[in-house]
Amino acid sequence: MGKFVPGEHVKQSGIYRVHHDSHRLMHELSLRAGETFPCCKQCHQQVRFELIRTLRDDAILPFTSGSILEECWGLVKSHAR
């Protein structure tokens, strides 16, 4: 499975491993298909996402910005890898 970048559309609902640019250890995030991969508030567009488990849409709450990740307004990519 490949790595995904901020602004790219999520094609598969599931749990993603989040890799930051050296300021934080990996963590996990659940995203629904059709949402957009978020940006990091510290390393911005250097963050990467890796699908580790697929889930049904009804098993996932919609993404909301938090203390680490936020929506990437104006940055939408369709197939960046």
N, C-alpha and C positions, 0 to 999 in steps of 0.2 A: 504494500500500500504506500502511496506517495505522501509527500508533505504538501500542505496547503498554506497559503499566505493570506494576510489580512486583505479584506475587500473581495476575495473570491467567494462565489456562491457555494454554499454547502449542498452537495449533491446527495449525500447519504446521511440520514439521521443516525446519531450514535454518540458514543463517548470518545472524545479526542484527547490525546496527550498533548500538552502545551509546552513547547520548548522556547524559553526566553534567551535573550542575548546576554548571558553570563551574570545577570543581576539577581536571578531567582532560580530555584530548583524547579524541575518539571512538576506539573500538576495536571489534573484532568478537568475537562469541561464537557458538558453535554450540549449538543446543538441539533436543531431540526433541519431537515432538508428544506431548502428555499431561503434560509437565513443567510447572513453574510458573516464570514470569519472576522472576528473583532481585532482591534489593534490593542497593543499594550500601552498603558499610560506612561511607562518608563522607557522601554526599548522600541516603542512605536511599531513600525512596519518590519522590524527584524524578527518578531515572534513568528513561530511556525507551528503547524498543527498536524497531528498524525492520527488517523482513525485507528482505534484499538478494539472497538466493539460496536456493532450495529444495534440499533434499537428501533422500536416502533415510535411513530410520532406521538401517539397518545401517552407514551411513557416518559416524555420529556417536557419540562416547562420551557416556555419561550425565553431566549437570552435577554438579559437586562444588564446594562453597564454596572460595574461594581468597583471595588477598590483597586483592582489590578487591570482588568480588561474593559474596553469601552467600544461602542460602535464606531466604525470608520466612516464617518460622513463624507460623501463625495469621492470615496475610493471604492469603486466597484469593478472587479475583474471577472471575466468569465472563465478563462482557462490559463491562469498563470501558474507555472510550476518550474 
